Amino acid sequence: AGSVGNKYVDMAKRYIDENCGEYIKVEDVAEKFGVDRKYLRNLFFKYLGISTKDYLTKVRIEKAKELLSQNSVAVGEIASAVGYTDALAFSKIFKKHVGVSPSDYRNGVADNKFEENAEETPKPQKEDIKYFLL
C-alpha cells in the first residue's frame, strides 16, 4: 500500500506544481486522482510531513516570490498568476508565510535586504580559509 500511496503523492505534487496558477483547491486535486481529500491529506503527511493544502500554499508562495523578484507586475496580477482570486487574501497569506508583505519582499529583493547584509559582511580572505578547513 505504501508504494500506491507514494504514487498518489507524486502525481498530486506534479499536478499542483504544474497547475498552481489555476484556482484549484485540495478537493480538486483529490478528485482528479479519484481519492478522498482526507486520504490524500494523510498521504501527504505520511510522505512529506505537511498537508496537501500546506503544500499547495508553499508552491504558490515560492512562485510568487520568484515573480516578485523578477519584475514589477502588480501584486494583484501576481496573486492571480499563483491561483488567488483575492489580492488582499494573497497578501495576508504571503505575509504569514514569508514574514513581510509582497511589496516589501519585492523591495527587499531589489535592495538585497534578503542577502543577509551582503555589503556589510566581509568576504573571507585567502589567509582566513585555513580556519574554515579545521
C-alpha positions as CSV (number, residue, x, y, z in Angstrom):
1,A,0.0,0.0,0.0
2,G,2.9,2.3,0.7
3,S,4.1,2.5,-3.0
4,V,0.5,3.2,-4.1
5,G,0.2,6.0,-1.5
6,N,3.5,7.4,-2.6
7,K,2.4,7.3,-6.2
8,Y,-0.7,9.3,-5.4
9,V,1.5,11.9,-3.6
10,D,3.9,12.1,-6.6
11,M,1.0,12.5,-9.0
12,A,-0.7,15.1,-6.8
13,K,2.6,17.0,-6.3
14,R,3.2,17.1,-10.0
15,Y,-0.4,18.3,-10.7
16,I,-0.1,21.0,-8.0
17,D,3.4,22.1,-9.3
18,E,2.0,22.4,-12.9
19,N,-1.3,24.0,-12.0
20,C,-0.5,26.2,-9.0
21,G,-1.5,29.2,-11.1
22,E,-5.1,27.9,-11.5
23,Y,-7.8,28.4,-9.0
24,I,-7.5,24.8,-7.7
25,K,-8.4,23.6,-4.3
26,V,-7.3,20.4,-2.5
27,E,-10.7,18.9,-3.3
28,D,-9.9,19.4,-7.0
29,V,-6.6,17.6,-6.7
30,A,-8.1,14.7,-4.8
31,E,-11.0,14.4,-7.3
32,K,-8.5,14.5,-10.2
33,F,-7.0,11.2,-8.9
34,G,-10.2,9.7,-7.6
35,V,-9.3,9.7,-3.9
36,D,-10.8,11.2,-0.8
37,R,-9.5,14.6,0.2
38,K,-8.7,13.3,3.8
39,Y,-7.0,10.2,2.4
40,L,-4.8,12.4,0.2
41,R,-4.0,14.7,3.2
42,N,-3.0,11.7,5.3
43,L,-0.7,10.5,2.5
44,F,0.9,14.0,2.2
45,F,1.5,14.0,5.9
46,K,3.0,10.5,5.8
47,Y,5.4,11.1,2.9
48,L,6.1,14.9,3.1
49,G,5.2,15.8,6.7
50,I,2.8,18.6,5.5
51,S,-0.8,18.7,4.5
52,T,-1.9,18.9,0.8
53,K,-3.2,22.4,1.5
54,D,0.1,23.5,3.0
55,Y,2.0,22.0,0.0
56,L,-0.2,23.9,-2.4
57,T,0.3,27.1,-0.4
58,K,4.1,26.6,-0.3
59,V,4.3,26.1,-4.1
60,R,2.2,29.2,-4.7
61,I,4.3,31.3,-2.3
62,E,7.6,30.2,-3.9
63,K,6.2,31.0,-7.4
64,A,5.0,34.4,-6.1
65,K,8.5,35.1,-4.6
66,E,10.0,34.3,-8.0
67,L,7.6,36.6,-9.8
68,L,8.1,39.4,-7.2
69,S,11.9,39.2,-7.6
70,Q,11.9,39.2,-11.4
71,N,9.7,42.1,-12.4
72,S,7.4,44.9,-11.4
73,V,4.0,43.3,-12.2
74,A,1.3,44.5,-9.8
75,V,0.8,42.4,-6.7
76,G,-2.8,41.7,-7.7
77,E,-1.7,40.3,-11.0
78,I,0.9,38.1,-9.2
79,A,-1.9,36.9,-6.8
80,S,-3.9,35.9,-9.8
81,A,-0.9,34.3,-11.5
82,V,-0.4,32.0,-8.5
83,G,-4.1,31.0,-8.1
84,Y,-5.6,33.5,-5.8
85,T,-8.8,35.4,-6.7
86,D,-8.4,38.0,-3.9
87,A,-5.2,40.1,-3.8
88,L,-5.8,41.0,-0.2
89,A,-6.1,37.4,0.9
90,F,-3.0,36.6,-1.1
91,S,-1.1,39.4,0.6
92,K,-2.2,38.2,4.1
93,I,-1.1,34.6,3.3
94,F,2.2,35.7,1.8
95,K,3.0,37.8,4.9
96,K,2.0,35.0,7.2
97,H,4.4,32.6,5.4
98,V,7.3,34.9,4.4
99,G,7.2,37.5,7.3
100,V,6.8,40.5,5.0
101,S,4.2,41.8,2.6
102,P,4.6,41.0,-1.1
103,S,5.6,44.6,-1.9
104,D,8.1,44.7,1.0
105,Y,9.5,41.4,-0.2
106,R,9.9,42.9,-3.7
107,N,11.6,46.0,-2.4
108,G,13.9,43.9,-0.1
109,V,15.0,41.7,-3.0
110,A,15.7,44.9,-5.0
111,D,17.7,46.3,-2.1
112,N,19.4,42.9,-1.4
113,K,17.9,43.0,2.2
114,F,17.4,39.3,2.0
115,E,21.1,38.7,1.2
116,E,21.9,39.0,4.9
117,N,23.7,42.3,4.7
118,A,25.8,41.2,1.7
119,E,27.5,44.6,1.6
120,E,28.5,44.7,5.3
121,T,29.7,41.1,5.6
122,P,33.4,41.0,4.8
123,K,34.4,38.2,2.4
124,P,36.9,35.7,3.8
125,Q,40.4,36.5,2.8
126,K,42.7,33.8,1.4
127,E,44.6,33.5,4.7
128,D,41.4,33.0,6.6
129,I,40.4,30.0,4.5
130,K,42.6,27.6,6.6
131,Y,40.4,28.2,9.7
132,F,37.3,27.0,7.8
133,L,39.1,23.8,6.9
134,L,39.7,22.7,10.6
